[in-house]
Amino acid sequence: MKRVDDFRLMFGKKEYVPIMVGGMGVDISTAELALEAARLGGIGHISDAMVNDVSDRRFDTSFVKDKTKLYKHNILNADKSEVKFDLEILADATRRHVGATMEAKKGAGLIFVNCMEKLTMNGPRETLQVRMASALDAGIDGITLSAGLHLGSMGLIADHPRFRDAKLGIIVSSVRALQLFLRKNARLNRLPDFVVVEARWLAGTWVLGWIGRNTTLPLSLLK
């Protein structure tokens, strides 16, 4: 009978235990869970979904309370166009959440952050860029791009000093989605380190998928 220890995930020449804990948002997949996966030599995810709220609970900040006060006059208004993320606060909350998790990491495994493209309010491009860059600033081992096609996401952090150092991957539900992603990002000369295939009928369950950055992909995927 095959066991977990009979297999290994490979990043370059380094081996990891084939355990990857996904990052469900709003701290459902907690930092403690991700840290345990890393301690065992696998890969744990945290999520940056509602990171301001997570920061308030983890570090006793008051980001959500302060924002509620700021937009109190608009709570009952169906038009939320004036409600925006404060990018400096978003960066602060992200660095707190990611930084504290990375400082606590023990073992030979990795910690990734699950970053949903659709998790935005008004300035989608700007908020996504700040979330990813702040996670890299705080020392995250890798970023998993989820909930969207992410056609321009990698380009938003292409100038970051850790763009080629951190592990970058994407969740896709079809070959077509992967084709679009690879074609749009070909100019960056930087393949994803891994691809997670999430079956449509098992959304939320990662069922297959791992490629290395140095993998030679079939040319048909780029057509």
C-alpha positions, -999 to +999 in steps of 0.1 A: +000+000+000+013+034-009+018+060+018+023+097+018+060+092+025+063+072-007+059+105-027+075+139-028+067+173-043+097+188-061+106+225-063+139+225-082+161+201-063+143+204-030+117+179-019+086+185+002+061+161+018+031+159-006+007+177+018-008+210+006-034+226+028-056+251+009-063+286+020-099+291+028-106+328+035-113+349+066-089+327+086-109+295+082-076+280+072-058+294+101-022+304+104-018+276+129-030+250+104-006+263+077+022+263+102+016+227+111+017+217+074+050+235+070+064+219+102+056+185+087+075+194+056+045+202+034+029+234+022+003+253+042-018+282+029-032+313+046-056+336+028-057+373+025-095+374+023-108+401+046-073+405+060-083+437+078-108+417+098-083+389+104-058+414+116-083+429+141-089+394+156-052+383+156-035+415+166-062+436+182-061+463+155-093+483+147-092+485+110-128+473+104-142+495+132-124+526+118-137+519+083-172+514+096-171+548+112-157+564+081-185+551+059-213+550+085-233+575+064-233+551+035-243+518+053-279+518+041-270+531+006-272+504-021-245+524-041-212+514-026-190+531-052-175+555-027-164+527-004-128+520-011-099+501+004-073+523+021-043+508+004-019+518+032-041+500+058-045+470+035-008+468+031-003+471+069-029+444+077-014+420+051+021+425+064+010+418+099-009+386+090+018+373+067+047+385+087+036+370+120+029+337+103+063+336+087+081+345+119+064+315+136+073+290+109+093+260+119+102+229+099+113+224+063+080+232+046+065+263+030+038+289+037+018+303+007-009+329+006-041+322-014-049+354-033-083+357-050-084+380-080-121+388-074-115+399-038-116+436-046-137+467-041-136+495-066-098+498-074-094+461-083-060+464-100-045+486-072-058+464-043-046+432-059-011+447-065-009+459-029-020+425-015+005+405-034+034+430-030+028+433+007+028+395+011+061+393-007+074+422+015+065+402+046+084+371+035+057+348+022+072+317+005+048+317-024+015+331-038-013+309-052-035+329-076-072+318-073-108+328-081-101+344-115-082+342-147-054+364-134-044+374-169-025+405-156-018+395-120+018+384-124+027+416-143+016+436-113+045+423-092+070+418-120+091+446-107+091+433-071+126+421-059+111+387-050+092+381-082+116+354-094+124+342-059+090+334-044+070+305-057+040+316-079+012+293-090-024+295-102-056+275-097-074+267-130-105+247-138-097+240-175-070+238-201-085+268-218-080+289-186-044+278-183-038+286-220-051+321-216-030+326-185+002+313-201-003+333-233-009+366-214+021+362-192+045+348-218+062+382-221+073+380-185+096+351-192+085+335-160+065+303-159+043+295-129+060+272-104+029+251-101-006+247-114-035+234-093-064+219-113-097+224-095-125+203-111-157+223-117-178+196-099-155+197-069-150+235-065-130+241-034-113+207-036-079+206-052-078+174-072-047+174-094-018+194-106+018+202-101+044+215-126+078+229-118+090+263-131+116+245-152+091+222-167+089+224-205+052+228-213+036+215-245+035+242-272-002+233-277-009+250-244+003+283-257-019+282-288 
